[in-house]
Amino acid sequence: MNYTYTNTAATQADYTTRRSRDEKDEKIVGQFLDTYFYPTISTTIERNTDRDTQIKGLDVTITGYDGAKYTIDEKAATRWAGRNLQTFAHEISSVNRRGEVYDGWLLDFNSSSDWLVEVWIDGVNTVDGRINDYTNITDATIVMINKNYLWHYLGGCNISSIKLKEIGEYLRVYSNYSTTYNGFKITCQQNCQERAANILIPRSTLINSIGSYAVQIKDGKVITLAKK
């Protein structure tokens, strides 16, 4: 069954403000990655600036030192900067400004990219915790994940995309905030217009069991955490 949700003018305004802030943060994180992260694994960095292509999940294409091309969708937990976040939210579904439910980026199997780069911002040098420039990021942990391997891992945990969508919609319809599914927490942001449903995967699992390459970048110094 498909549901349509009614949104108020207040939540529309909140959505616009938050989306504008997120877009600004994404650009700043991109500058940080281009400066410190990608040079550790690539010879060329081609950043996509076309908004329609970005919506399809392609932020960056790099040529690795192995000569291979990597198409990447970047995700950063900017709203949790400096708060020692130990999970990463993978979007199952959300509600658009027309109140319609659509699949989130985790379930976008037609995405233009094959890899995810997920970023935790662990340290900032601003009083309010916001990032206004990439130099405000003093400590970050980054993991690079092949999307197929991510789903291979989730499948091994008996987690299916169909069941994730069912759980996300259940939480949204019944105004519940969270539940668990095969050892993973599923949440729904009921206080936001998007009412995004997410599966939370522990940072340690993403780095040690799923990711192909992970680093910590602290004060400009790159420390390798995992490389497979």
N, C-alpha and C positions, 0 to 999 in steps of 0.2 A: 504494500500500500504506500502511495506517495502522499506526503503531507505538505501543506503550505502554511507558513507562519506569518502572522500579522505583526509588523514592526511599527513602533511609534516614531514620531518626528525626533524625539529626544535621542532614541537609540540610533537613528539615522545619522544625526549630527555627531554622536559619539563615535560611530563607525568611521565616518569621514576623517575626524581628527586623529583617531588611532591609526588608521591606514596611512595617513600622511606621515605620521611619526615613524611608522614601521618602514616605509619606503626610504626615508632619510637614513634610518639606522642601517638598512640593508646596504646602502651605498657606502657608508662608513666602514662597515665590516668588510665589504669587498675591497676597499683600499688597504685595509689591514692584511687581508689574505694575500693580495697582490704584492705587498711589500715584504712580508715575512714567511708566509706558508708556501705558496706556489713555487717560488724560486728553489725550494729544497727538493722538488720532484720534477720540475719541468724546464724546458728550454724556451718555450714560447707561451704567452698568456693572451688569449683572445677573449676579451670581455664583451658580452652581448649587451647592447643598449636599446634594442628594439623591445618595446613593452609587450607586444603581442607574443613574441618569442619567449620572453621571460615568463609570461603567464603559462606557457606550455612547458615550463620547467627547465629551460636552458639559460643559465647565467654565464657560464664560462666554458671555453674549450681550451684545453692545454695539450701540449705535446710533451710527453714524458721523456726522461733521459733514456728510456728504453725504445723511443721512437714511436710509441703508440699514442693515439689520440684518445683523450678522455673528455667526455661531455658531462658537465657537472651542474647540479641544482644545489644552490647554497641555502642552508637553513641555520639561523642563529637565534639563540634564546635571549634576545636583547632585553626583553621586559624583565628578565631575571638577572640582569647584570650585577655582579658583586654579591650574589646571595647564596653561593655555594650549592647550586642546583645539582642534584645527583641523578636526575633522569633527563630524558629528552622526549618531548611530546611529538608523536607522529600522527598527523591529521587523518582521521578516518572520513569525516564528513563535516560540512558546514552549511549555514544558511546565508544566501546572498541577500542583496538589498531589496529584492522583490519577494523575499520570504520563501524562496524555493530551496530545497535541499539538494546539494551536489556532492559528489565524491571529493574527498580531500586528497592532498598530494601523495599520501601513502598508497592510495588505491588508483592513482593515475597511471594505468598501464600503457597509455599512449603518449607518455611524456617524451620529450625530445632528448632527454639525457639518460645516461646509464649509471651515473654515480651521484651520491649525495656527499656533500661536505657539511658536517654538523659542528656547530661552534657553541661552546659554553664560554661566556665572558666572566671570568672569575675575579678579576681585579680591575678597578678603574681609579683614576686620579682626580675625579670631580667630587665636590661636596654632596651633590644631590644624587649621585650614582648614574646620571645620564651620560651618554657618549655623544659629544658634539663634534668630535674629530677622531680619526683613527689613532692619534697619539694619546687619546684618553684611555685606551685599552692597555693596561699594564700586565695583565695575566690572562691567557686564554688557553683552553684545551680544544683541540680540533681532531676530528676523526673523519676519514674518507672511507665510504662504504659503497660497495657494488650493490645496486638495487636487487639484482637477481639473488645474490647471496643473502641479503636481508630477508627476502621471502623464503628462501631455502631454510634459513634458521627458524623463522616463525612457523613454517610448515612442520618442522621437526618438533615444535612445541604444540602441535595440533591446533594452530591458529589459522583460520581461513578468512578471506576477505568478506565472504557472505555473512559469516557469523559476526564479524566486526561491525558491519553495517547494521545488522539487526540489533546488536547491543547499543550502538550509538543512537539509533532511532528510538529505542526503548527509553534510554536515559533522557532524551530530548522531550519525548511525548509526556513522560510522567514526572518531569522536572526533578529527576534525580541527578546528583552530582558525580557519583562514581560507583563502580563495582569492580570485581575482579574476574578475570577470564584466564584460566589455565596458568595462573601464577603472575599475570600481568594486570596492572591497574588500568581501567578504562575510565576516562573522565569526560564530563560535558560541562562546558562553560556557560551555565544558565544565565549568568549576569551580563553576558555580552550579546550584542545583536546577532553575531555569527553563530552562537550556540555550538561552537566547534566541539566535536567528539574526537578524542585522542586516545591512543594507546601509549602509555608511558613505559619506555624501555630504560633500564638502569644504565648509567654512564659506564660502569665497569663492564657490563655485558657488551655494549657497543664497541668499546675499545679492545677488549680482550678476546671476545668470541665472534664478533661480526665484522668489525672494521678491518680494512687491509693496511691502513697506515694511520697512526695517531701520534700527535705531538703536543707538548705544552710549549707555549711561547710566553716567556716571562722576561719583562724588561728588554725585549728585543732578542733574547737568546732562545734558540730552538733546542728543545730537549725531546728526543725520540722516546715515545712511550710504547709503541708497538709497530712492527713492520713485518708483513707476511708476503 
